[in-house]
Amino acid sequence: MTDGGSENTNSKIESFINFVNGNITHKVAQRDVVFSNAMIEAFNKVLKHQFLIPEHPKSKKQLRILLSFAIETYNNHKPQLNLEGNTTNEMFLNNTINLISYQAAFKSHKKFRIEANKQYNCKSCL
C-alpha cells in the first residue's frame, strides 16, 4: 500500500509489479482502501530526514546499522507530542506518562535555565 504520490504510481512501479507475476497487489490509500497510510508516511519522513540523509550510509552494512539505531531510537527514546509525550513502545506496552503532570515543571525549569544562561554571557559570540 502506498499513497497516491507520483513516486508510487508510475510506469516503473507498474512494470515491477507485472515482473513479479502478480504476486504483489498495489493498493493506494484512500482510493483502493478506506484508510490512510499517514502514520507510516510520518515515520518514513522522520527516518529519511533525521537519520538517513544526515548520515549518508555508504554500504548495506552501514544502512543496516543506521536503520537498527533509528528504529530503536524512534520506538524507545523519542517522545512524541501526538502520543502525549510518550514513546511508541510506552504507548504499545501501556506504560505511559501523564504529560500534564510534567508541564508545570517544564515551565519553571525553562525560567530557571533562562536566568542561569544570562549569568554566563559569552563575549566572543557578541
C-alpha positions in Angstrom: 0.0 0.0 0.0 1.2 3.4 -0.9 -0.1 6.9 -1.1 -1.1 8.4 -4.5 2.2 10.2 -5.0 3.9 10.1 -8.4 6.8 8.2 -6.9 4.4 5.4 -6.1 2.1 5.4 -9.1 4.1 5.4 -12.3 5.1 3.0 -15.1 8.2 1.8 -13.4 6.2 0.6 -10.4 3.6 -1.0 -12.7 6.4 -2.7 -14.6 7.9 -4.1 -11.4 4.5 -5.4 -10.2 4.0 -7.1 -13.6 7.5 -8.5 -13.5 6.9 -10.4 -10.2 4.0 -12.3 -11.9 1.2 -10.8 -10.0 2.4 -11.8 -6.5 2.1 -8.1 -5.5 -1.1 -6.2 -5.4 -0.6 -2.4 -5.3 -3.2 -0.6 -3.2 -3.4 3.2 -3.0 -4.5 4.6 0.4 -7.9 6.4 0.3 -8.5 5.2 -3.2 -8.4 1.4 -3.1 -8.9 1.2 0.7 -10.7 3.5 3.1 -7.9 4.1 5.5 -4.7 6.1 5.2 -1.1 5.2 5.5 -0.3 8.6 7.0 1.2 7.1 10.2 3.9 5.1 8.3 4.5 8.1 6.0 5.2 10.2 9.0 7.7 7.7 10.3 9.3 7.4 6.8 9.8 11.2 6.8 11.5 11.1 10.2 13.6 8.2 9.1 14.8 10.0 6.0 15.3 13.5 7.3 16.6 12.8 10.9 18.6 9.6 10.3 19.4 8.7 6.7 20.0 11.9 4.9 22.3 13.4 7.6 24.4 10.2 7.8 24.7 9.2 4.1 25.2 5.5 4.6 27.7 4.2 2.1 27.1 0.5 2.3 24.4 -2.0 3.1 26.2 -2.7 6.4 26.1 0.9 7.4 22.5 1.2 6.3 21.5 -1.8 8.5 23.3 -0.4 11.5 21.7 3.0 11.0 18.2 1.5 10.5 18.6 -0.5 13.7 19.7 2.6 15.6 16.9 4.7 14.1 14.2 2.2 14.9 15.5 1.7 18.5 15.6 5.5 19.0 12.2 6.2 17.5 10.4 3.4 19.4 12.1 3.7 22.8 13.8 7.0 23.2 11.9 9.7 21.2 8.8 11.0 22.9 6.1 12.1 20.5 3.8 15.0 21.2 1.0 13.3 19.4 1.4 10.4 21.9 1.2 12.9 24.8 4.9 12.8 25.4 5.3 9.0 25.3 7.4 6.9 23.1 5.7 4.4 20.7 6.7 1.5 22.9 5.4 3.2 26.0 2.0 3.5 24.3 2.1 0.0 22.9 3.0 -1.5 26.3 0.5 0.8 28.1 3.4 2.1 30.2 2.6 5.8 29.7 3.4 9.0 31.5 1.0 11.8 32.2 2.4 14.8 30.3 0.2 17.3 32.1 1.9 16.5 35.4 5.3 17.4 33.8 4.2 20.6 32.0 4.3 22.8 35.2 7.9 21.6 35.8 8.8 22.3 32.2 7.7 25.9 32.6 9.5 26.5 35.8 12.7 24.8 34.6 12.7 26.9 31.4 12.6 30.0 33.5 15.4 28.7 35.6 17.5 27.9 32.5 17.0 31.4 31.0 18.1 33.1 34.2 21.1 30.7 34.6 22.1 31.3 31.0 22.0 35.1 31.5 24.7 34.7 34.2 27.2 33.3 31.6 27.3 35.7 28.6 29.8 34.6 26.0 31.7 37.7 24.9 33.2 36.0 21.8 29.7 35.5 20.4 28.7 39.1 20.5 
